[in-house]
Amino acid sequence: MALDLKPYLKKYHDAGPRYYNKTYDFAEIERALVPLREGREWLKPEHVLHVFDADKTPFAKYWPKPNNDDLDKLSARRLRLDLRSQDRGDRAALIQRLLEVFYDIGVTSIVLRFVHPDCFGVISPPVFHLLQVTDISTVDLYLAYCDELSQWKSHFRLSSVAEAEMAILMVAESIKGADGDTEAGKSRRSFNEDVWVQRRRVAHAVGPFLRSFGRLELARILVNEDVKIAGMIAGEEYERRLRFASRRFCGYELTCEKGAAKRLLGELESRTVITPEERKALDSAWDTRNKAVHPRGPTPTPTDVENMIDKIDDICGDWKPK
C-alpha cells in the first residue's frame, strides 16, 4: 500500500474549522511577504506580528510571540531575507541571522516558512519523528529537516517544502489511535508499507552509524534486535577482509570454494601473519559466520555474534583498504 500525501494536504486545510473554528489562508500571507522574499523590504516587527496573528495562523497557540525586546532588536537590524540561491550555505546564513534575533528555531522556522515556502517548513516534533532526521547543531538540524522535506515534496509532487511539512503533519495526526480506528489504521498501514518512505527513514537511522563507525559497529548495535541480520552483516564484512588479506599477504584472490576461507587462515598462520591462537579464534568466527548466513542449521546466539565481531575487529582490524 503506497502513501499519497496530497489528500493529507487537503486534510490540513480542512482541519482549521474543526480544530480552531476558522479557516486560515496561508497563501495570502505568503503573497503579502513576497517583498521580503525578493529583498525589496527588510524584516519588520509588523511582518512577524502578521505571521503570529491568531486570526491568520494558529502558531501563537503553540509558540510564544517574540517579545518587545526582540522586535526592537529586529527593527535595528534591518534584516534582508532574500536568498541569492537555495544552496546550503546561503540558507544556513539566513537561518543564523534570524536566530541571532529570536534565539528560537521554532519562531525562526515560522517566519522562514512564509517568506520562503519553497525551501523552508515549520519545525514540528511530530514531523521530525516521522522523518527521523538527526544532526548536531540547531542550524544543521533544521537544514537537514528542510532538505528531507524537499525530498518528500519532489517524490509526492507537491508544490513546496511548506506543503510537504503540512501534509506530513496531518499524516502524524491521522495515525494517532491506529489500533482502534479504521481510518487511522489505514493511514498507518499506508505509511508503514510505503517502501520509499521507509527507505528514507532507515537511511537516516542507519546512515550515521555506517558513516561514523562502519559495518561491524552496525552489526554490534543490531545484535539484540535481529541476531541473524547482525551476523550476516558482520559475516559479510569478515569475508571482505579475508579477501583483502588473501591478496595482500598471499597474492591471490580468495575463491568461493567450500573450505577456501579456512585454508586461507591456515596459510596466514604458516606465513606468521597470525598466531595459532588467532587462527583458532578466526576459525571459530568463521563457524559463527556460517551459522548466520546459511538458512539451515542452528542460529548463532547474540553472544556468538558479539564474540565474532570482537575477533574480527581485534585481529583483522587493518585488513582493509586505507
N, C-alpha and C positions, 0 to 999 in steps of 0.2 A: 504494500500500500504506500503510494508516494504522497508526500506532503505538498500542498498547494497553498502558498502564502496569500494569494490575492483575496480569497474570501475572508481571511483574518484581518486584512487591511480594512475591508468593508465593515467588519465587526468592530474595529477600533472606532471608526467614525460613527457607527450606530450606538456605541456604548455611552456616549455623552449624556443623552436624555435618561438612560437607565441609571447611571452612576451619579450624575451631577444635576439632573433635571434641566439640562440645557445642551445646546449643540455648539460646538466650537468650530471656528473656521480658521484652521492653521494656515491655509493658503493665503488668506487675507493678510496675516501677519508677515508671512514670507514676502509678499508683494510690497508691504509697507517698508521692509528693511532692505529692499534692493539697492537704495543709495549707499548703504553700508557695504553691501557685497561688492559694489562697483568702486568703492573708495571715494565716492563723491561727498560723503559726510563722515565725521568721526563719531564714535560711540558716545552717546549722551545718556544721562540718567533717565530721560523720558523714554528712550528706546528700551532700556532694561525694565522700567516700570510697566511699559506696554506689554512686554512678554510675561510679566508676573501679574497682570491684571486678572483678577478672579472672574471677570465677565468674559475674558477672551481665552484663557487657558486654565487648566486645573493645577498647574505646577505649584502655585502658592500653598496648596493643601499639603504638599509633600516636602518642599524646600522653603526655608525662610527667605524672604526677600532680602536683597542686600541692604545693609544698614546705611544710615545717612553719611557716616564717615567714609564708607566705601564709595558711595555715589559722589561725594565731594572729591575724593581722590580721582575718580573716573573723569570728572569734569576737567581737572587739571592736567590729566594725562593726554587728552586729545588722541585717543587710540583709533587708528585706522584698521579696519577688519578685512580689507580686500586681500586676496591671495594672488601672488604672482603666478603660482602654479599649485597643483594639488600634490606636489612632491612631499615626502615625509618631513623633510627639513623645514619647509615653509609652513606646513600645518603645525609642526611641533613649536615653532617660534610663535605662532599666533596663539596657541593654547597657553604657552608660558606667559605671554604678555597679559592675557586675561587673568590668569591665576595670580599674578602679582598685584592685581586689584581686588579680586574677590576672595582669594585663598580657599576656594571651594570648587572642586572639579564638577560637582553637580550643577551649580549655578553657571559655571563656565560652559558646560555642555548644553544647557538650555539655550543660552544666548547664541552659541555657535550653530545649534540645530536650526534656528530660524534665519540666521544670516546666511549660512551655507548648508542648506538641507541636502545638497548633492553629495557632501562628503563628511557630514557630522550627524550624530544622533544623540539623543538624551541618554545620559548614564542611567541604567536601570538594573538593580540587582537581579530581578527575575530573568532579564535578558542575558546578563552576564552568566548566570547559572546554566542556561541552555546552550550558550555559545562555548563555554569552557575556556575562554581566553585568559591568559595569565601574562604578567610581566612584573618588573621590579618597581620602576619609578611611576609616579602618577601620570606623567605625560605619556610615557611609553605604553602604559596600560590602556589609557584612553585611545591612543593611536591604534593599538592592536585591536581594540574593541571596534573602532570605526572601520578599520581595514577588513575585519571579518564581516561586519555588516555589509560592506561593499561587495564581498563575495556572494553573500545571500541575495543582495539586490540584483546582481547580474544573473545568478542562477535562476531566480524566480521571476525575472523580467519585471522588476519594479522600477519606479522612476527615480528613486533617490535612496540614499543611505537612511535618511529620516523615515521614509516609508517602510524600509526593512525593519528598523527598530520598532516601529509601531505595530507592524504585523506580528513580529516575534513576541512582543509583549502580550498580544492577545492569544498567541499560542500558549504562553505560560499561564495566562488566566484560564484558558479553556481546558487545560489538562488537570486543573485542580479537582480533587474529588473524583478522579477517574474510576475508582473502584466501585462507586455506587451510582454513577450517572452514565447513561448510554452514550450521550453526545460527547461527554468528556472522555470516555473510554475510547471512542472513535478517534478523537483528536490525539490522544496519547499514542494510540497504535500507529497513526499516520506519521507521527513524529519519530517514534522509536524504530519503525520499519523502513524509513527512508534511508537508503544506502548512502546517498550523497551527504545527507545531514550527519549521519553517524561517522562517516569518514572524516568530516571536518572536525567533529568533536574529539574523536580519538586522536587525530593529528595533534591537536592542542594538548591533550593529556599525555601522549606518549612522546611526541617530538622533543620536548625539552630534555627528557631523560636520555634519549638517543644522542642528542647533540652534546650534552654535558658529560655523560658517563659511558655510553656505548651499550652494546647488546648484553654483555654479561651482567651489568648492573640492572638493566631492564629485566633480565631473567630472574635475578635475585628478588626484585620487587614483586614479580608476579608469582613467586613460588607458592604463597599461601592462597592465591586466588585461583590459579589453574596450574597445577604442578606439571601436567603433560605439556602445555604450551611453554611454560618456563623451561622445561627440559629440552624441548625441541629448539628453542631459541639459543640456549647455551650450547646444545649439541652441534648446531649448525656453525656457531662461532668457533667451537673446538675444531671441527673439521677444516674450517677456513685456515686456522692457524697451523694445523698439521700440514696442509698443502703448502703453505709458505715455508715451513721448516723443511719439507721434503726438497723443495727447490733450493733453498739456501744452504742446507748442510749436506745434502746427498746428491744434488744435481739432477734430479729427475722429478717428473710430475707424479703425484700420488694418484693411483688408479682407483676406480670404484669396485675393484675385485674384492670379494669377501676375504677378510683377513689381512688386507693390504695395510690398514692403519696399524694393526698390532705388529706386523712385520717391520713397518717403519719405526715404531717405537724401539724394537729390538736393535735396529741398525743405529738409531740415535744413541742408544746405550753403548753399543760397540765402538762408536766414534767419540765416546765420552762427552757428548753434548748434554746428556742427562745421566744421573747416577742410577744405580739399580733400584734404590728406594723411590726415586722419582718415576722410573719406568713402571714400577708396581702401582704407584698412585695413579699414573695416567692410564694404565690398563684398566683399573677399576673405574676411572672416569669414563672410559670408552664403553664399558659394560652398561653404565648408567645411561649414557647417550643412546645406546641401542634400545634400552627399555623405553625411552621417551619417544623415539622416532618410529618404532615398529608397532603396528596396531595390535598384534597378537603378543601374548605373554604378559608377565607382571608389569604393573605400572610402578615407576620409581616413587619413593616417598619424598616429601619435601626435604627431609634431611639428606637423602641420597643426592638430590639435585643441588642443594646448597654445598655439599662436600665436593661435587663435581665442579661447580663454579669456582670454589676456593682453589682446587688443584690446577684448573686451567689458568686462573689468574696468577697464582704463585709461580708455576713452573713455565708456563707458555707466555708470560707477560710481554716479552719482546719479540714474539714470533708473529709479527705483523708489519706491513709496510709503514714506514715513518710518514 
